[in-house]
């Protein structure tokens, strides 16, 4: 008799969950490593004895020198590609008639969470653009939000406006929001 937890369905579900996690990680890696620069608003300062320390200020933005039209288009394409792969995996899972109701419910919950993240990112992007910024791309993760905004530099007031938009649209704590300015 097969074990309840180690059947073919469980192995397939585990593999698909790992693949979904990998797709989300790749998406996050592309978002946080644009042209080799960190997305976070942290900066490294020198200290005595040759050591360094990293400090972070709430609402601080980082300037990234990149081709903005190409950057925003590539970022959106990368995000959509990762999501398309995740949706395809979810659809394959849901089409498997051998799945138990419990596993199907878990898959549906993941699908709902993904759809919510997509809607929240779109709302954040549109509201930031409505504040007068030319373009932006938002990346929501379980742990926070990274936002890349097309601007020469951001004033503290602009950072706070963007921070307010993100925290009101998504369940993200202010300290987990990273804002990057791209010229």
Secondary structure, 3 states (H helix, E strand, C coil): CCCCCCCHHHHHHHHHHHHHHHHHHHHHHHHHEECCEECCCEEEEECHHHCEEEEECCCCEEEECCCHHHHHHHHHHHHHHHHHHHHHHHHHHHHCCCCCHHHHHHHHHHHHHHHHHHHHHHHHHHHHHHCCCCCEEEEECCCCEEEEEECCCCCHHHHHHHHHHHHHHCCCCHHHEEEEEEC
